[in-house]
């Protein structure tokens, strides 16, 4: 399975390297990872409840202010743990 996964990803990268993309298509491909993360996390956050909503808000603010997802992630996890135990 690892070989099949690798070949799929490598084949896609090889194919995209051979195709001229418009600026619009390149921008769409650059935005895709963020859109996938939001599509996965948004339903979980919306249905979770107030402690998770507060933690998500703190995480978003931290990510915007520090401009570092790596710094925001541990803060978000810690905030989630704190709010879940407090409520």
ABEGO torsion letter per residue (X at the ends): XAAAAAAAAAAAAAAAAABBBBAAAAAAAAAAAAAAAAAAAAAAAAAAEAAAAAAAAAAAAAAAAAGBAAAAAAAAAAAAAAAAAAX
